Amino acid sequence: MSRCAIEDCMRASVEQYLKDLRGAAPGALHALFMGAAEKPLLDVVLRHAEGNQSRAAEWLGINRNTLRRKLREHGLLE
């Protein structure tokens, strides 16, 4: 999937979310969508890295300690 396809998917999700609110004011959209995107991203990358956190952190372009913190925050670390 290309970057444009991912952006299009996210754009469609935001549009649908706002439509579903039926005029109600949204709140904390950034946290909502970043959290919704981050957890599956971490989960899938870690699985493809065969559980190797150092490799997953490298692929994600973040520090391994940052990865571990994010995994804990999302309940993905035992």
Distance bins in CASP14 RR format, pairs under 12 A and 6 or more apart:
PFRMAT RR
TARGET T0000
AUTHOR 0000-0000-0000
RMODE 2
METHOD distances of the structure
MODEL  1
1 7 0 0 0 0 0 1 0 0 0 0 0
1 8 0 0 0 0 1 0 0 0 0 0 0
1 9 0 0 0 0 1 0 0 0 0 0 0
1 10 0 0 0 0 0 1 0 0 0 0 0
2 8 0 0 0 0 1 0 0 0 0 0 0
2 9 0 0 0 0 0 1 0 0 0 0 0
3 9 0 0 0 0 0 1 0 0 0 0 0
3 10 0 0 0 0 0 1 0 0 0 0 0
4 10 0 0 0 0 0 1 0 0 0 0 0
4 11 0 0 0 0 0 1 0 0 0 0 0
5 11 0 0 0 0 0 1 0 0 0 0 0
5 12 0 0 0 0 0 1 0 0 0 0 0
6 12 0 0 0 0 0 1 0 0 0 0 0
6 13 0 0 0 0 0 1 0 0 0 0 0
6 37 0 0 0 0 1 0 0 0 0 0 0
6 41 0 0 0 0 0 1 0 0 0 0 0
7 13 0 0 0 0 0 1 0 0 0 0 0
7 14 0 0 0 0 0 1 0 0 0 0 0
7 37 0 0 0 0 0 1 0 0 0 0 0
8 14 0 0 0 0 0 1 0 0 0 0 0
8 15 0 0 0 0 0 1 0 0 0 0 0
9 15 0 0 0 0 0 1 0 0 0 0 0
9 16 0 0 0 0 0 1 0 0 0 0 0
9 33 0 0 0 0 0 1 0 0 0 0 0
9 36 0 0 0 0 0 1 0 0 0 0 0
9 37 0 0 0 0 0 1 0 0 0 0 0
10 16 0 0 0 0 0 1 0 0 0 0 0
10 17 0 0 0 0 0 1 0 0 0 0 0
10 29 0 0 0 0 0 1 0 0 0 0 0
10 33 1 0 0 1 0 0 0 0 0 0 0
10 34 0 0 0 0 0 1 0 0 0 0 0
10 36 0 0 0 0 1 0 0 0 0 0 0
10 37 1 0 0 1 0 0 0 0 0 0 0
10 41 0 0 0 0 0 1 0 0 0 0 0
11 17 0 0 0 0 0 1 0 0 0 0 0
11 18 0 0 0 0 0 1 0 0 0 0 0
11 33 0 0 0 0 0 1 0 0 0 0 0
12 18 0 0 0 0 0 1 0 0 0 0 0
12 19 0 0 0 0 0 1 0 0 0 0 0
13 19 0 0 0 0 0 1 0 0 0 0 0
13 20 0 0 0 0 0 1 0 0 0 0 0
13 29 0 0 0 0 0 1 0 0 0 0 0
13 32 0 0 0 0 0 1 0 0 0 0 0
13 33 1 0 0 1 0 0 0 0 0 0 0
13 36 0 0 0 0 1 0 0 0 0 0 0
13 37 0 0 0 0 1 0 0 0 0 0 0
14 20 0 0 0 0 0 1 0 0 0 0 0
14 21 0 0 0 0 0 1 0 0 0 0 0
14 26 0 0 0 0 1 0 0 0 0 0 0
14 29 1 0 0 1 0 0 0 0 0 0 0
14 30 0 0 0 0 0 1 0 0 0 0 0
14 32 0 0 0 0 1 0 0 0 0 0 0
14 33 1 0 0 1 0 0 0 0 0 0 0
14 34 0 0 0 0 0 1 0 0 0 0 0
14 36 0 0 0 0 0 1 0 0 0 0 0
14 37 0 0 0 0 0 1 0 0 0 0 0
15 21 0 0 0 0 0 1 0 0 0 0 0
15 26 0 0 0 0 0 1 0 0 0 0 0
15 29 0 0 0 0 0 1 0 0 0 0 0
15 33 0 0 0 0 0 1 0 0 0 0 0
16 22 0 0 0 0 0 1 0 0 0 0 0
16 33 0 0 0 0 0 1 0 0 0 0 0
17 23 0 0 0 0 0 1 0 0 0 0 0
17 24 0 0 0 0 0 1 0 0 0 0 0
17 26 1 0 0 1 0 0 0 0 0 0 0
17 27 0 0 0 0 0 1 0 0 0 0 0
17 28 0 0 0 0 0 1 0 0 0 0 0
17 29 1 0 0 1 0 0 0 0 0 0 0
17 32 1 0 0 1 0 0 0 0 0 0 0
17 33 0 0 0 0 1 0 0 0 0 0 0
17 36 0 0 0 0 1 0 0 0 0 0 0
18 24 0 0 0 0 1 0 0 0 0 0 0
18 25 0 0 0 0 0 1 0 0 0 0 0
18 26 1 0 0 1 0 0 0 0 0 0 0
18 27 0 0 0 0 0 1 0 0 0 0 0
18 29 0 0 0 0 1 0 0 0 0 0 0
18 32 0 0 0 0 0 1 0 0 0 0 0
18 33 0 0 0 0 0 1 0 0 0 0 0
19 26 0 0 0 0 0 1 0 0 0 0 0
20 26 0 0 0 0 0 1 0 0 0 0 0
21 27 0 0 0 0 1 0 0 0 0 0 0
21 29 0 0 0 0 0 1 0 0 0 0 0
21 32 0 0 0 0 0 1 0 0 0 0 0
26 32 0 0 0 0 1 0 0 0 0 0 0
26 33 0 0 0 0 0 1 0 0 0 0 0
27 33 0 0 0 0 0 1 0 0 0 0 0
28 34 0 0 0 0 1 0 0 0 0 0 0
28 35 0 0 0 0 0 1 0 0 0 0 0
28 36 0 0 0 0 0 1 0 0 0 0 0
29 35 0 0 0 0 0 1 0 0 0 0 0
29 36 0 0 0 0 0 1 0 0 0 0 0
30 36 0 0 0 0 0 1 0 0 0 0 0
30 37 0 0 0 0 0 1 0 0 0 0 0
30 38 0 0 0 0 0 1 0 0 0 0 0
31 37 0 0 0 0 0 1 0 0 0 0 0
31 38 0 0 0 0 0 1 0 0 0 0 0
31 73 0 0 0 0 0 1 0 0 0 0 0
32 38 0 0 0 0 0 1 0 0 0 0 0
32 39 0 0 0 0 0 1 0 0 0 0 0
33 39 0 0 0 0 0 1 0 0 0 0 0
34 40 0 0 0 0 0 1 0 0 0 0 0
34 41 0 0 0 0 0 1 0 0 0 0 0
34 42 0 0 0 0 0 1 0 0 0 0 0
34 70 0 0 0 0 0 1 0 0 0 0 0
34 73 0 0 0 0 0 1 0 0 0 0 0
34 74 0 0 0 0 0 1 0 0 0 0 0
35 41 0 0 0 0 1 0 0 0 0 0 0
35 42 0 0 0 0 1 0 0 0 0 0 0
35 43 0 0 0 0 0 1 0 0 0 0 0
35 70 0 0 0 0 1 0 0 0 0 0 0
35 73 0 0 0 0 1 0 0 0 0 0 0
35 74 1 0 0 1 0 0 0 0 0 0 0
36 42 0 0 0 0 0 1 0 0 0 0 0
36 74 0 0 0 0 0 1 0 0 0 0 0
37 43 0 0 0 0 0 1 0 0 0 0 0
37 44 0 0 0 0 0 1 0 0 0 0 0
37 70 0 0 0 0 0 1 0 0 0 0 0
37 74 0 0 0 0 0 1 0 0 0 0 0
38 44 0 0 0 0 0 1 0 0 0 0 0
38 45 0 0 0 0 0 1 0 0 0 0 0
38 60 0 0 0 0 1 0 0 0 0 0 0
38 62 0 0 0 0 0 1 0 0 0 0 0
38 66 0 0 0 0 0 1 0 0 0 0 0
38 67 0 0 0 0 0 1 0 0 0 0 0
38 69 0 0 0 0 0 1 0 0 0 0 0
38 70 1 0 0 1 0 0 0 0 0 0 0
38 71 0 0 0 0 0 1 0 0 0 0 0
38 73 0 0 0 0 1 0 0 0 0 0 0
38 74 1 0 0 1 0 0 0 0 0 0 0
38 75 0 0 0 0 0 1 0 0 0 0 0
38 76 0 0 0 0 0 1 0 0 0 0 0
39 45 0 0 0 0 0 1 0 0 0 0 0
39 46 0 0 0 0 0 1 0 0 0 0 0
39 70 0 0 0 0 1 0 0 0 0 0 0
39 71 0 0 0 0 1 0 0 0 0 0 0
39 72 0 0 0 0 0 1 0 0 0 0 0
39 73 0 0 0 0 1 0 0 0 0 0 0
39 74 1 0 1 0 0 0 0 0 0 0 0
39 75 0 0 0 0 1 0 0 0 0 0 0
39 76 1 0 0 1 0 0 0 0 0 0 0
39 77 0 0 0 0 0 1 0 0 0 0 0
40 46 0 0 0 0 0 1 0 0 0 0 0
40 47 0 0 0 0 0 1 0 0 0 0 0
40 74 0 0 0 0 1 0 0 0 0 0 0
40 76 0 0 0 0 1 0 0 0 0 0 0
41 47 0 0 0 0 0 1 0 0 0 0 0
41 48 0 0 0 0 0 1 0 0 0 0 0
41 56 0 0 0 0 0 1 0 0 0 0 0
41 59 0 0 0 0 0 1 0 0 0 0 0
41 60 1 0 0 1 0 0 0 0 0 0 0
41 61 0 0 0 0 0 1 0 0 0 0 0
41 62 0 0 0 0 0 1 0 0 0 0 0
41 67 0 0 0 0 0 1 0 0 0 0 0
41 70 0 0 0 0 1 0 0 0 0 0 0
41 71 0 0 0 0 0 1 0 0 0 0 0
41 74 0 0 0 0 1 0 0 0 0 0 0
41 76 0 0 0 0 0 1 0 0 0 0 0
42 48 0 0 0 0 0 1 0 0 0 0 0
42 49 0 0 0 0 0 1 0 0 0 0 0
42 51 0 0 0 0 0 1 0 0 0 0 0
42 53 0 0 0 0 0 1 0 0 0 0 0
42 56 1 0 0 1 0 0 0 0 0 0 0
42 57 0 0 0 0 0 1 0 0 0 0 0
42 59 0 0 0 0 0 1 0 0 0 0 0
42 60 1 0 0 1 0 0 0 0 0 0 0
42 62 0 0 0 0 1 0 0 0 0 0 0
42 66 0 0 0 0 0 1 0 0 0 0 0
42 67 1 0 0 1 0 0 0 0 0 0 0
42 68 0 0 0 0 0 1 0 0 0 0 0
42 69 0 0 0 0 0 1 0 0 0 0 0
42 70 1 0 1 0 0 0 0 0 0 0 0
42 71 1 0 0 1 0 0 0 0 0 0 0
42 72 0 0 0 0 0 1 0 0 0 0 0
42 73 0 0 0 0 1 0 0 0 0 0 0
42 74 1 0 0 1 0 0 0 0 0 0 0
42 75 0 0 0 0 1 0 0 0 0 0 0
42 76 1 0 1 0 0 0 0 0 0 0 0
42 77 0 0 0 0 1 0 0 0 0 0 0
43 49 0 0 0 0 0 1 0 0 0 0 0
43 51 0 0 0 0 0 1 0 0 0 0 0
43 56 0 0 0 0 0 1 0 0 0 0 0
43 60 0 0 0 0 0 1 0 0 0 0 0
43 67 0 0 0 0 0 1 0 0 0 0 0
43 70 0 0 0 0 0 1 0 0 0 0 0
43 71 0 0 0 0 1 0 0 0 0 0 0
43 74 1 0 0 1 0 0 0 0 0 0 0
43 75 0 0 0 0 1 0 0 0 0 0 0
43 76 1 0 1 0 0 0 0 0 0 0 0
43 77 0 0 0 0 0 1 0 0 0 0 0
44 51 0 0 0 0 0 1 0 0 0 0 0
44 56 0 0 0 0 1 0 0 0 0 0 0
44 59 0 0 0 0 0 1 0 0 0 0 0
44 60 0 0 0 0 0 1 0 0 0 0 0
44 76 0 0 0 0 0 1 0 0 0 0 0
45 51 0 0 0 0 1 0 0 0 0 0 0
45 52 0 0 0 0 0 1 0 0 0 0 0
45 53 0 0 0 0 0 1 0 0 0 0 0
45 55 0 0 0 0 1 0 0 0 0 0 0
45 56 1 0 1 0 0 0 0 0 0 0 0
45 57 0 0 0 0 1 0 0 0 0 0 0
45 58 0 0 0 0 0 1 0 0 0 0 0
45 59 1 0 1 0 0 0 0 0 0 0 0
45 60 1 0 1 0 0 0 0 0 0 0 0
45 61 0 0 0 0 0 1 0 0 0 0 0
45 62 0 0 0 0 0 1 0 0 0 0 0
45 67 0 0 0 0 1 0 0 0 0 0 0
45 70 0 0 0 0 0 1 0 0 0 0 0
45 71 0 0 0 0 0 1 0 0 0 0 0
45 76 0 0 0 0 0 1 0 0 0 0 0
46 52 0 0 0 0 1 0 0 0 0 0 0
46 53 1 0 0 1 0 0 0 0 0 0 0
46 54 0 0 0 0 0 1 0 0 0 0 0
46 55 0 0 0 0 1 0 0 0 0 0 0
46 56 1 0 1 0 0 0 0 0 0 0 0
46 57 0 0 0 0 1 0 0 0 0 0 0
46 58 0 0 0 0 0 1 0 0 0 0 0
46 59 0 0 0 0 1 0 0 0 0 0 0
46 60 0 0 0 0 1 0 0 0 0 0 0
46 64 0 0 0 0 0 1 0 0 0 0 0
46 67 0 0 0 0 1 0 0 0 0 0 0
46 68 0 0 0 0 0 1 0 0 0 0 0
46 70 0 0 0 0 0 1 0 0 0 0 0
46 71 1 0 0 1 0 0 0 0 0 0 0
46 74 0 0 0 0 0 1 0 0 0 0 0
46 75 0 0 0 0 0 1 0 0 0 0 0
46 76 1 0 0 1 0 0 0 0 0 0 0
46 77 0 0 0 0 1 0 0 0 0 0 0
46 78 0 0 0 0 0 1 0 0 0 0 0
47 53 0 0 0 0 0 1 0 0 0 0 0
47 55 0 0 0 0 0 1 0 0 0 0 0
47 56 0 0 0 0 1 0 0 0 0 0 0
47 59 0 0 0 0 0 1 0 0 0 0 0
47 76 0 0 0 0 0 1 0 0 0 0 0
48 55 0 0 0 0 1 0 0 0 0 0 0
48 56 1 0 0 1 0 0 0 0 0 0 0
48 59 1 0 0 1 0 0 0 0 0 0 0
48 60 0 0 0 0 0 1 0 0 0 0 0
49 55 1 0 1 0 0 0 0 0 0 0 0
49 56 1 1 0 0 0 0 0 0 0 0 0
49 57 0 0 0 0 1 0 0 0 0 0 0
49 58 0 0 0 0 1 0 0 0 0 0 0
49 59 1 0 0 1 0 0 0 0 0 0 0
49 60 0 0 0 0 1 0 0 0 0 0 0
49 64 0 0 0 0 0 1 0 0 0 0 0
49 67 0 0 0 0 0 1 0 0 0 0 0
50 56 0 0 0 0 1 0 0 0 0 0 0
50 59 0 0 0 0 0 1 0 0 0 0 0
51 57 0 0 0 0 0 1 0 0 0 0 0
51 59 0 0 0 0 0 1 0 0 0 0 0
51 67 0 0 0 0 0 1 0 0 0 0 0
51 68 0 0 0 0 0 1 0 0 0 0 0
51 71 0 0 0 0 0 1 0 0 0 0 0
51 76 0 0 0 0 0 1 0 0 0 0 0
51 77 0 0 0 0 0 1 0 0 0 0 0
51 78 0 0 0 0 0 1 0 0 0 0 0
52 58 0 0 0 0 1 0 0 0 0 0 0
52 59 0 0 0 0 1 0 0 0 0 0 0
52 64 0 0 0 0 0 1 0 0 0 0 0
52 67 0 0 0 0 0 1 0 0 0 0 0
53 59 0 0 0 0 0 1 0 0 0 0 0
53 60 0 0 0 0 0 1 0 0 0 0 0
53 62 0 0 0 0 0 1 0 0 0 0 0
53 63 0 0 0 0 0 1 0 0 0 0 0
53 64 1 0 1 0 0 0 0 0 0 0 0
53 65 0 0 0 0 1 0 0 0 0 0 0
53 66 0 0 0 0 0 1 0 0 0 0 0
53 67 1 0 1 0 0 0 0 0 0 0 0
53 68 1 0 0 1 0 0 0 0 0 0 0
53 69 0 0 0 0 0 1 0 0 0 0 0
53 70 0 0 0 0 0 1 0 0 0 0 0
53 71 1 0 0 1 0 0 0 0 0 0 0
53 72 0 0 0 0 0 1 0 0 0 0 0
53 76 0 0 0 0 0 1 0 0 0 0 0
53 77 0 0 0 0 1 0 0 0 0 0 0
53 78 0 0 0 0 0 1 0 0 0 0 0
54 60 0 0 0 0 0 1 0 0 0 0 0
54 61 0 0 0 0 0 1 0 0 0 0 0
54 62 0 0 0 0 0 1 0 0 0 0 0
54 63 0 0 0 0 0 1 0 0 0 0 0
54 64 1 0 1 0 0 0 0 0 0 0 0
54 65 0 0 0 0 0 1 0 0 0 0 0
54 67 0 0 0 0 1 0 0 0 0 0 0
54 68 0 0 0 0 0 1 0 0 0 0 0
55 61 0 0 0 0 0 1 0 0 0 0 0
55 64 0 0 0 0 1 0 0 0 0 0 0
55 67 0 0 0 0 0 1 0 0 0 0 0
56 62 0 0 0 0 1 0 0 0 0 0 0
56 63 0 0 0 0 0 1 0 0 0 0 0
56 64 0 0 0 0 1 0 0 0 0 0 0
56 66 0 0 0 0 0 1 0 0 0 0 0
56 67 1 0 0 1 0 0 0 0 0 0 0
56 68 0 0 0 0 0 1 0 0 0 0 0
56 70 0 0 0 0 0 1 0 0 0 0 0
56 71 0 0 0 0 1 0 0 0 0 0 0
56 76 0 0 0 0 0 1 0 0 0 0 0
56 77 0 0 0 0 0 1 0 0 0 0 0
57 63 1 0 0 1 0 0 0 0 0 0 0
57 64 1 0 1 0 0 0 0 0 0 0 0
57 65 0 0 0 0 1 0 0 0 0 0 0
57 66 1 0 0 1 0 0 0 0 0 0 0
57 67 1 0 1 0 0 0 0 0 0 0 0
57 68 0 0 0 0 1 0 0 0 0 0 0
57 69 0 0 0 0 0 1 0 0 0 0 0
57 70 0 0 0 0 1 0 0 0 0 0 0
57 71 0 0 0 0 0 1 0 0 0 0 0
58 64 0 0 0 0 1 0 0 0 0 0 0
58 66 0 0 0 0 0 1 0 0 0 0 0
58 67 0 0 0 0 1 0 0 0 0 0 0
59 67 0 0 0 0 1 0 0 0 0 0 0
60 66 0 0 0 0 1 0 0 0 0 0 0
60 67 1 0 0 1 0 0 0 0 0 0 0
60 68 0 0 0 0 0 1 0 0 0 0 0
60 70 0 0 0 0 1 0 0 0 0 0 0
60 71 0 0 0 0 0 1 0 0 0 0 0
61 67 0 0 0 0 1 0 0 0 0 0 0
61 70 0 0 0 0 0 1 0 0 0 0 0
62 68 0 0 0 0 0 1 0 0 0 0 0
62 69 0 0 0 0 1 0 0 0 0 0 0
62 70 1 0 0 1 0 0 0 0 0 0 0
62 71 0 0 0 0 0 1 0 0 0 0 0
63 69 0 0 0 0 1 0 0 0 0 0 0
63 70 0 0 0 0 0 1 0 0 0 0 0
64 70 0 0 0 0 0 1 0 0 0 0 0
64 71 0 0 0 0 0 1 0 0 0 0 0
65 71 0 0 0 0 0 1 0 0 0 0 0
65 72 0 0 0 0 0 1 0 0 0 0 0
65 77 0 0 0 0 0 1 0 0 0 0 0
66 72 0 0 0 0 0 1 0 0 0 0 0
66 73 0 0 0 0 0 1 0 0 0 0 0
67 73 0 0 0 0 0 1 0 0 0 0 0
67 74 0 0 0 0 0 1 0 0 0 0 0
67 76 0 0 0 0 1 0 0 0 0 0 0
67 77 0 0 0 0 1 0 0 0 0 0 0
68 74 0 0 0 0 0 1 0 0 0 0 0
68 75 0 0 0 0 0 1 0 0 0 0 0
68 76 0 0 0 0 1 0 0 0 0 0 0
68 77 1 0 0 1 0 0 0 0 0 0 0
68 78 0 0 0 0 0 1 0 0 0 0 0
69 75 0 0 0 0 0 1 0 0 0 0 0
69 76 0 0 0 0 0 1 0 0 0 0 0
69 77 0 0 0 0 1 0 0 0 0 0 0
70 76 0 0 0 0 1 0 0 0 0 0 0
70 77 0 0 0 0 1 0 0 0 0 0 0
71 77 1 1 0 0 0 0 0 0 0 0 0
71 78 0 0 0 0 1 0 0 0 0 0 0
72 78 0 0 0 0 1 0 0 0 0 0 0
END
